[in-house]
Amino acid sequence: MAEALLNLSGLPDDLPTSVNKSCSLNTGFQFYYLPIMYILVFVTGFIGNSVAIWMFVFHMKPWSSITVYMFNLALADLFYVFSLPVLIFYYFNKTDWIFSEVLCKLQRFIFHVNLYGSILFLTCISVHRYTGVVHPLKSLGRLKKKSAIVVCACVWLIVMAGIAPILYFSRTGLKRNRTTTCFDTTSANLLHNYFIYSMLTTVFGFIVPFVTIFVCYGFIVRALVSNDMKTPLRGKSVRLVIIVLAVFSFSYLPFHVMKNLNLQSRLYYQGPEWCEWNRRVYATYQVTRGLASLNSCVDPILYFLAGDTFRRRFTTAASRFVSRRGDTVVQSRSEDNPLHGVSEHCQNGGDTSL
């Protein structure tokens, strides 16, 4: 029990004395909760996004503009999934970071690139669907694959440039028990600057895209209801609205709220009277960190449910794969049958020539 009692986020000794000495947090639950969540995300995210990329590359040609957005979304998720084994080991190792500081920075950078890249790609998909549903005539000839490629390239550049400061803020440090931690935010001496940066990324990387998506879906729903559409586009659009809003509500929104609240608590709510508040905020923040990673295994559901073409071609590809496997098994069993040669001999009319 004693080793699970750490100061705020396992911070080093330069934390203000009022927090450092009088308020310790029972963080033992994160040694089990976070690695279990990351294992779940790794397994399901790796399978789901690998299958999605396989479908996009080999079975979805020629690509449409929305396929370009979905492929880039799957690519961002797969990059993040590949970084999870390091985090899984880190939390099973009681948050003792045995790797280099460069790897710590890279891990935090990849997480935030995936987070905000996913948000922006979902925004692109939503705006694309809004244009096709609400302005079908105006969108003719405008929703081209080349335009989508340019937009995706811009998204990658914007996200990487906006997340680049993470490489500065993320670092390793000594905890009070002299083990090494990889800060999920930053060290105490950079906390104020990081809080400002976190608020900016929250506004421009989450709130603005979320409002954009919400407005687009409002117009989509109104168009579907007013026009009483019975086309397949209606079903795809409704499923898209449900899935994306669910991802934002259960994954992105709680994480951003609790991340900034936790930073604010560390900065301004110090002293024994805030101890219980800090404990609750920190524990809730850790829970939302696990929820934020779930987007990587939820996005493949979007491809399957919100795209009739993807679902149809996936079913066809899976059927062909199962059929080939079945033919191989039947052929193998036939060749292993002792009467296999006799059967062929009889079918060839008893010909004994070689």
N, C-alpha and C positions, 0 to 999 in steps of 0.2 A: 504493500500500500504506500509505503514511504516513497518509493521510486516513482510512483505515479503522481506525486504532488510536486508540480513544477510551478514556477512563476509564469506570468502571462506569456502564452505561446512559447514557453521555453526560452525566454529572452535572456541576454547576457546581463552582466552586473551593472551596466550603465543605465539601466532603467531607474526612474525616480525612486527614491528610498521609500516613499509612502506606499508604493505598490509593491516594491521589491521585497519588503520585509513583512508587511502586514496582510498581504492578500495572495494566497497561493491557490492554484486551480487544480482540481482533480481531473487530469487529462487522460487517465488510463483508458477510458472508453475508446479514444481515437486510435489506440494501438490495435484494436480489433475491428471497429466500425469502418475506418477508412481503407485498410488493406482489403477487407472483404468486399467493399464497394468497388474498389479498383480492380480486383480480380474479376468480379462480375462484369464490369465494363470492358476489361481486356478481352475476356472470352467472347462475349456477345458482340462487342464492337469489332473485334478482329474478324470474326466469321461474317457478320452482317455487311461490313464495309468492303471486305475482300470479295464477297459474292457480288456486291453492287458494282465495284470497279470491273470485275470480270464481265458482268453483264454489259456495262457501258462500253467496254473496249471491244468485245467480241460479238455481242448480240443486239446492240442498239444502233447500229449504223444504218443509214446516215444519221448523224446527230441533229437534233433540233436545238434551238437556243436554250430551252429549259433543261435539256439533257446536259448541256455545258455547265450550267449552274449546279446541277445535282452531282455531276462528276467532281467538280471542285470541292463541293461540300463533303463528299465521301473521302476525298484525298486529305482534306484537313483533319477529318476524324481519324483516319488511319494513321497519320503522323502522330497524333496525340496518343493513340492506343499503343504505338510502339514505344512510347516513353514511360508507360506505366510500370513495367517490371522494376525499374529503379525505385519508384515511389513505394511499391508494394514491399520491397525489401526494407526500405527506410523506416516504415511504420512498424513492421514486424521486429525491427531492430531497435524499438523504443525510441525512435527519432534520433538515433545517433548516426550522423552522416559520415560515411567512411570514404566517400568519393571526393573528387576534386571540386573546387569552387566553380570552375568552368562548367562542370556538369550540372551543378545546382542552378546556375544562371540559365543554362540551356533548358533545363526541365521547366522552370517557371515561365520562360519565354514561350516554349511550345504550348503550354497550357493556355496562356492568354491569346496566342495567335489562333489556336483552335476555337477558343471561346468567342472572340470577336469576329473571326473569319466566318464561323458558323452563323452568327447573328446576321452578318451582312449578306451572306449567300442566301439565307432564308428570306431576307428582305428583298433581294433581287428576284427570287422565285415568286414572292408574293406580289411585287409590282408587275412582274411579267403576267401573272394570272389575272391581276386587276385590269391590265390593258386589254388582254384578250377577251375578258368577259364584259367589261363596262364599255369599252371602245373598240368593238370588233372590226368596224370598217376602217377607222383611223389607224389601227395597228397593222393592217394588211401591208406587207412589204417592209415593215419597220422592225419586226421581231426576228431579225436575222441572226444566224449563227455567228457571223463575224462580229457583229455588235456585242453579242454575249461574251465572246472571247476577249474583246477589248475591255469590257466591264469587269470581267473576272481578273484580268491582269491588273487593273487599277485597284480592285479590292485587295489583292495580295500586297501590292505596294503600299497602299494606305495603312493596312493592318500592321505590316512589319515595321513601317516607319513610326506608327503610333505606339507600338508595343516595344520598340527599341529601348526606351528608358528602363524597362524591366531588367535589362542586362546590367544596368548600373545599380538599381535599387536591390536586386536579389544578391544575396551573399551568404556566406557561412559565418558562424560565430560560436563562441563558447557559452554553454549553459552553466548554471550554478554548480552542477555536479561535474563540470569540466569535460563533458562530452560535447560533440560538435553538432550544431543544428543547421539546417538549410531553411532560412526564413521563407515562409510562404508570402510574406509582405516585404518587410525590410527591417533593418536594425533600428534601435530606439533613437539614435542620433539623427536618422534621416526620416523619422516618422512624420514630421510635419509636412515636409516636401512631398513625401509619398502620398499623404492624405489628399493634398491638392491635386496631384496627378491622378489618383484614384477617382476623385470626383469628376475630373475632366473626362476620363475614359468612360465613366458611368453615363455621363450626359450624352457624349457624342457616339459612344460605342454601343450603348444600350437604350437609353431613353428615346433619342431621336429615331433609331430604327424601329423601336417598339411602337411609337406613335404613328410612324409611317405605315407599318403593317396593320395596326388597328384601324386606321382610316381607310386603307385599301380594302380590308375585309368588310368594313361597314358598307362601302359602295358595292362590293361584290354581293353581299347578302341582299341588299336592296334591289340590285339588278335581277338577281335570281328570283326573288319574291314577286317583284312587279311584273316581270316578263313571263313568270310561271314556266321557266325552262324545263323541258323534259329530256334534254340531250344528255349524253354521257359527260359533257363538260360540267353539268350541274353537280353530279355525284363527286367528280374529282375535286371540284372547287370546295364543296362542303367538307370533304375529308381533309383537304389541305388546311382550311380554316381551323378545324378542330385540332389537328395534330400540332400545328405551329403555335396556336394559342396555348395548348397544353404544355408544350416545351417551354415557352416563355413563362408561364405561370408557376410551374413546378421546378424548373431548373434555373433559369436566368434571373428571374425577379427576386426570389429569396436570397440567392447568393449575393447580388449587388446590394440589397438592403442590409444584410447582416455583415458583409465585408466592411462597408463604410461605417456602420454602427459600431463594429468592433474597433476600428481605427479611432473613431471619435472617443470611445470609452477609454482607450489607452492614452489618448492625448489629454482629455479634459476631466474624466471622472476618476480621480485618484483619491486614495485614502481609504481607511477602514470602513467608512459609511457607504462606500460604493462597492464593497467587496462582493456582496451577493449579486448585485446587478452585473458586475463584470464576469462573474462565473456563468451566469445564465446567457449573457451575450456571447461569450466565447464558445460555450457548448453548442449553442444554436448555430453559430457561424461554422463550426466544424461539420455539423450535419449538412448545412447547405453546400459546403465544399464537395461532399460526396454527391449531392443532387446535381450540382453543376456539371459533373463529369458524365452524367447519364445521357446527355445530349448525343454523345458519340455512338450510343447503341440504340437510340430512339430514331435517329435520322433515317436508317435503312427502312424503318416502318413507313416513313413518308414516301420513299420511292415506290414501295410495293402497293400502298393503299391509295395514294394520290395520283398514280400514273397507270392508266389502263394499258398503255403500250408496254411499259416495264413489266407489269404483272403477266400480261399475255405472253410476252417473249420469254420471261423467266419460266413460266409453266411449260412452254414448248421446249426450251433448252433442258429443263429438268427431266421432262418425259423422254427426250432423246438420250440423255445420259443414262437414265434407268433402263431404257430399252437396250442400249449397247451393253450395259453391264449384264443384263439378263441374257443376251445372246452369247456373251463371252462365257458365262457360267454354264449355259446349256451346251455350248460347244466343248467346253472343258470336260464336263461330265460324260459327254458322248465319246470323246477320245479316250477317257479312262475306262470306258466300258469294255470288258473282255470280248464281247460279241461285236464290237465296233467293226473290226476287220472282216468278220464273217458276213456282216450285213452289207458292207460295201461290195464284197465278193459276189454275193447273191444279186445285188442290184446291177452289177456289171456283166451278168450272164455267165458267171463262173470262169471268166477269163483269167488264166494263170500267168499270162505273159507279163514281163516287167518292162 
